[in-house]
Amino acid sequence: MRAYGLAILLLTCSFSVHAHVGSPEVYFEGAAGPYHLLVKVSPPAMVPGIAQVQVRVTSGTVGSISVAPVYLNGRDQGLPPAPDSLELSAVDPQWFTGKVWMMESGSWEVRVEVAGTQGPGKLAVPVPVFARRALPMEGSLATLLFGLMLFLSIGIVSIVGAAAREGGLEAAATPSPHDRRLGRIAMVLATVLVATILALGNWWWNAQAADLKHRVIYSTPPLHASLNRMDAGTGHEVDQLTLRIDEDFWHKTRKDQWSMSLIPDHGHLMHLFLLRVPAIDRFYHLHPEQTSDGSFTMRLPAISGGKYRIFADIVRGTGFPETLVTEIDLPSVQGEPSSDDDSSAAAAPFESFATPVNVAQLSDGGRMVWEQGTRALKAGQVSWFRFRVEDAENRPVNDLEPYMGMAGHAEFVLSDLSVFAHVHPAGSVPMASLMIVQQDLGLPMDHSSTHALPAEVSFPYGFPQPGEYRLFVQVKRHGHVETGVFDAHVRN
């Protein structure tokens, strides 16, 4: 029955929801002992499925790399299979590729073990796995099955007609007009019966497929946002944003095996991003406080009025990250300026196919420069996005400070908002998830920054699809968060 259910799922239409909205690939840059690696994991589109693993060695001489998937939540937690060896590229000695099976939805880690001239090394990469869509049936198989169905249906109608027309005749006798009329009537009735059976079968098939899709395909929990004007007790009113996360069927069916509680990422249970649409000309990175299970509130800072798309990043107790999405219409809010870890930025309205922006002016009089080079940006291509912060005299600064423990944060947004990715210098994985897998493997957690930083910050990432993107790059200087805004055209 399970195999049959999966076959039904294969025939359902495409459907896609992502934890990092529209950007399911996982990018991670880190040290495996004496070696430095850039790892890309493409989780399977449906579960069970095969994840593609790519590893680029950026320092050190490596002879072999093996990977093993480990399930981090549920009854099979911590029981990895035998590792699979990655294949070395025939043209690039620093490039390894391979694949691993992932059998359940949930939090996984990909354990990477390296052997080279400087001895062994290992690292772990957290990977959220969930069925994003149903794979369509191959065209050739669909054509074959349709042909067989047509052949059998015509055969059944022909057999019934022949039986009614000639079933009572002697051998070699010729059917009379009455016999032929009986045969035609039988064929009409048989056609109606076959068509009815096929229609009922199609209805049952679609009902089973829809039920299986409802149970298997991942969906983000509904997020509700509302604005309330409250008396602050000081003689004036404040605007409070309230967010409520509802449970959905996909999560309810997994509560027995998963921890649905939230864990802090960079010291916050929720990272809230507000983008004014459609211009994408206002950006807010905020951190509401949890007031009860599934509910968050915060006093809004000064915000320009308009319609906003909300992206809310959370991490479950097992390390499973999710990005919840909703919209809200906000009036102009006369709140306090952003402070602490909260930040905001204003930019010119986004224009598709405009000249790419490689230099962004900062509020302190300095600027941020995207060291892009002349190579065109292509979808699916892993790149390092490097940004240099300069002072008002265009000199590289030497006084950047950690922003929530990191050298910087970056948000990649497609113009139609179908892609939103929150990326760090270590990659697209949340630091809370990374801490879980590193502790699981006995590795130190050394990706946070607590000291003065150089002027350049970089992010490993790959655009999931072509189009026009807006990038928000955030660093901290003199206790204030600076946000550089860049536009990019990505080719296919």
N, C-alpha and C positions, 0 to 999 in steps of 0.2 A: 504493500500500500504506500509506503514512503517513496519508493521509486516511481510509482504511478503518480503520486502527488507532485513530485518534481517534474515529471513529464508535463503535467497540466500547467505548472508554473512557467515552463519554457514557452508555452503558447500564448501567454498573456501579453498584453501590450507593454511597451517600454514605460518605465516609471523611475524617477530619480529624485532622491533627497539626500543631502550630504551633511555631515557634521561640520566640516569646514565647507560652507555653502559653495557648491559647484566645483570644489577643489579636493577630490578624495585622496590624491597622492600624498604620501608622507615623505618629507625631506628632513634629513638629519645630518649634521656635520659635527664630528667629534673624534676623540682619540681612542684607539684600540691599543692600549699599551704604548709602545714607541711609534705607532703608525697613526697617521691622520687620514680619516676616511670621510667621504661624502656618500651617504646612503639614500637611495630612493626606493620606496616600496609602493607598488600600485596594488591596493587590495582588490580582491575579486569583486565583480559586479553583483554576483549572487553567491549564496552560501549553501552548501559547501562549494568551494572554488579554489582557483590557483592564484596566488599573489606573485607578481613579477618583482624580482629584487635586482637592483643595479647598484654596484659599489665602485666608486672611483677612488683610487689611492692618491692622496695629494701630498704625502710625504712618507719616505721610507721605501724599501725594496721588499715587495711581498711575493711569496711563491705560490700560496694557495689561500683561499677563503672558503669557509663553510658556514652555512646558516641553518638554523632550526627554529621553527615556530613554537611558542609556548603560550598556552591558553591561561589567562590570568584570573578568570572568574568562572565559577561553576564547578561541577563535580570533577572535571578533568584538569583542574588547576595545577600547574607546575609539573606536568608529566610530558616533557618534550619527546618527540620522536628522534630517531637517529638523524644527525645533521646531513644536509645535502651539500655537495661541493659545487661552487660556482665555476662557470666556464670562463677561462681567460680569453680576452679578445685576441684575435689573430693579428690585428693591426695596432692595438694599443695595449702595452704591457701593464698599464695602470687601471684597466677597465675590466670588471668582472660582472657577469650576469648569470641569473638562474631563477628558479621558481620554487615555491613551497605551497603545500596544501593548507588551507584554513577551513576547518570543518564546522565552526559554530560562530554565531554573531557574538560580539562582545569585545573585551580588551585582550589584545595579544601583544606579545613582544617577539621580535625577531632577534635571536641571539646570533651575533656575528663573531666567528673565531678566525683569527689571522695567524698564519705562519710565514715567517720571513727571515731575513738575514740578521735581524736584531732580536730574534726570539719570538715567542707567542704573544698575542694580544687579543683582547675581546672587548666587545661593547654590546649594548642592548638598545633596541629602537622600539618604542611603543607604537602600536598600530591598531586603530579602531577598525573593526570589521563588522559589516552589516550588508544585507542584501539591498542594493540600491535600485535595481530594476530587474525585470524578467527578460531573459534573452529570447529573441524571436527565433522561430523555427527556420532552419536553413531553407532557402528557396527551392533547391533541388528535392529535398525531402518532402516539402509541402506539395510540390507538383506531383511527386510519385504517389503520395497518399491520396491526393484528390483524384488522380487517375484511377487508382484502385477502387476508391469509393464509387466513382462513376461506373466503372466496369461491373462491380458487384450489383449496384442498383439496377442497371440495365439488364444484367443477367437475371436478377430475381423477377423483374417485370416480364421478361421474355419467357421464362420458365412457367410462370403462372398462366400467361396467355396461351402457351402451347398446351399446357395440361388441360385447360378448360376447352380448348378448341379440338384437341385430338385425343384426349385421354380416354374417351369411350369408344373410339373407332377401332374397327378391325385393322389388322396389318395391311398396309398399302391402300387403305380406303381414302377417298378424297373428302375433305370436310365440306359439309353443305353450307349454304348461306346462314342457316341458323347456328351451325357450329362456329362459323367465323364471327358472327355477332356475339356469341357467348365469349369467345376468345377476346374480342375487343373490350367488352364490358369488364372481364376479369383483369385485363391489363390496366384499364382506367382505375379500377378499385385498388389494384396492387400498387399503381403509381401513387395514389393518394395515401395508401398505408405506408409505403416506403418514405414518402416526403414527410409524413407526420412523425415517423420514427426518427428520421434525421433531424427534424426540427426539435423534437423533445430531447434527443441526444445532445444537440448543440446547446440547448438551454441548460441542461444538466452540467455539461462540460464547462460552460461559462460560469455557472454558479459555483462549481467546485474551484475553478481557477480564481474567481474573485475572492472566495473565502480563504484560499491558501495565500493569495497575495496579501490579504488583510492581516493574516497571521505572521507572514514571513518578511514582507517588504518593510524596511525601516521607515518610520515617520518621526519627525521631531515633535515633542510635546507642544500643545498650543500655548502661546504666550499672549497674555492680555495686558495692555498698558492703559492707564488712565491718569489724568491730571486733576489734582485736588488743590483748591486754594484754602489754606488753613491759617488760623490765627497763631502767630509765633509767640504770643504772650508778651510782646514788647511794644504793642501798639500798632503793629503793621502786619500785613499778611505775607505768607510765603507760599510759593508754588511747590507742591510735592508730587513727584512722579511715583506711581505705584505699579508694580509689576507682579503678575501672578502666573505661575507655571502650573498648568493642569496636567493630569495624567492622561495618557492615551492607551489604547489597547496594546500596542507593541510593548510598552514599558510594563504595564500591569501583568502581562503574562510572563515576565522575566523577574518579577520582584522576589520570587522564592530563591533564585540563584544569584541575583545581582544585588549589590548595594546601590540603592538609588539616592543615598545621601550625597551631599556635595562636599568637596574638599577644596581648600584654598589654592589658588594658582597665583603666584606672585603676591601672596598676602591678601587676596580678595576672592570671595566666593563667586562673584560675577564681574565680568568685564563687559561694560555696556557701551555700544557704539551707536551714535545717532548721526545719520547722514540726511541732509535736506535734499529732497528729490523734487523734480528730476535733475536739477542743475548740479547736484553734488558739490555745492559751494560752501556748505557749512559742515563741520566735522567736530564731534564731541566724543571724548573717551572718558567715561565716567565709571564710578564704582559704588552702586547702591548697597545698602546694608540689608541683611536678611532679618525679617521681623517674625516670621514663622515658617513652617515647612512650605516651600514653594512660593513664598511671598517676599518681595523686596521693596524698599522705599528709599527715597533720597530727596533732599531739597535741591531743586534744580539751580544751577548757576545761571548767569545771564545768557539767554538764548534768543536768537532771532526767530521770529515766527515763521511758520510754514508747515508743510507736510514732511514728516521724517520717516525714513525706514530705520527700524531698530534691529540691531544684531546683538544678541546677548550670549557671550561665551561662558559656559560652565563646565566643570569636570566632575564626573561621578566618583564615588568612593573607590571603584575598581580602576580608575584612571581613564574611563571612557569619556572623551570630550564631546560636547554638543554645542551647536550654535543655533539658538532659537531666533525666530524672525517674526516681526510684526510691524505695524505702522501706526502712527498717531499724528493728529493735527495739533500743533502747539501754537498758542499765541506768543507774542513777544514777552519774554519773562525777564523781569527786572531783578534778577538774582545777584548774588555776589560773584566776583570773578572766580574762575577755576583755581583750585589750590591743591596742595599735596600731590597726589597721583593723578587727579583729574586734569583734563586738558581740553583745549579747543583750538580750532583753526578756521580761518576764512580763506577762500580762494575764488578766483574768477569762475563764472559758470562753465561747466564742462562742455566742450564742443567736439563732436566726433570729427576725426580726420583733420584736426587742427595740428599746427606744428608742435611736435613733442617738446615738453618742457624739461630741461636738464638742470636748471638753476632755480632755486627757490629762495626768496628773501625771507628772513626770519624776523621775529618781532623785536629782537634785541639789537637790530641793525646789522647783524651778520648775515651769512647766507649758507645754504647747503647745496653742494654740487654733486650731481649724479655722475659718477665716473663710468659712464656707459660704454665709451668707445664707439667704433664705427660699425660693429657687427649688428645686423638686424635682429630684432627679437622674434623668436619663433615659438609657437605653441608646442608644449611637450618637451622643450629643451631645458635641461637643468642649467642654471646660471647662478653666479654670485652677483648680487646687487650691492654695489659698493657706493657709499655716500661719504663725502668729506665735509666737515663743518668748518667754516672760516669765520673770522671776526670781521669787524667793519672795514678793516684795511685789506681784506681778502687774504689773510694769513691763516694757516691751519691753527686751530685752537689747541690748547693743551690742558684744558680744565673741564672736560666733560665729566659728568657725574653719573653713577648708575641710576637708571630709571626702573624702579621696581626690581632691583637686583640684576638688571640686564644692561648691556651697552646701548640697547635701543629696541624699539618695537616698530613694526611696519605692517600696514594694512593694504592689501591689494584688492581693488574693486573694479569689476567689469562695468561698463557704462550702463548696461541694462540691469545691473544688480544681481545677476544670476551667479556671479562669483564674488565671494568675500572670504579672504584668508588673512588671519592674524599670525604673523611670522616673527620669529626671534632670530638672533645671531646663530643659535644652534639649529635653526630650522623651523618647520611648521608644527612640531610637537609641543603640547603644553608642558611646562616645566613640572607641573604636578604629576603628570603621567610619566615623564622621564625619571623623576625621583623614584617612583614605584618600581620601574623595571631595573634601574641601577641598583637599588637596594636588594631586589630579588636575585640579582647576579653578583652581589657583593662588591659593586663598583662604587667609587666615591662620586658624590654629586659636586661637580666643580664647574658648572656652567654659569653660575651667578658672578657678578662683579661687585666688589665692595670698595674699590679704590679708584683713583683718577684714571681716566681712560684716554686713549689716543684720539686724534681728530677724525679717524675713519671708522665707520661701522658698516658691516656687511651682513647680508641675509641670503642663505641658499634657498632657491625657490624655482619653480617652473610654471609658467602660465598654462592652465589646463585647456584653454581654447583660444582661438584668435579673436581679435577685436580691439576695442579702445579701452584702455585701463587708466584709472587714476590711483596713484600711490600716495599714501600718507606715511611719512617716515618721522619717528619721534625719538628725540634725545633729550637729555636734561643738562642744563648748565646754570650755575648760580642759583640752584634751587627752583628753577622754572623750567617747565617742559616746553621745548620748541618743536614745532611740527613743520616739516618741509612737504610741499605738495607738488607732485610730478605727474605728467601725463605721458602715456606710451602707446604706440601702435604695435600690435603683435600680429605677425603673419602666420599663415597656416603652415 
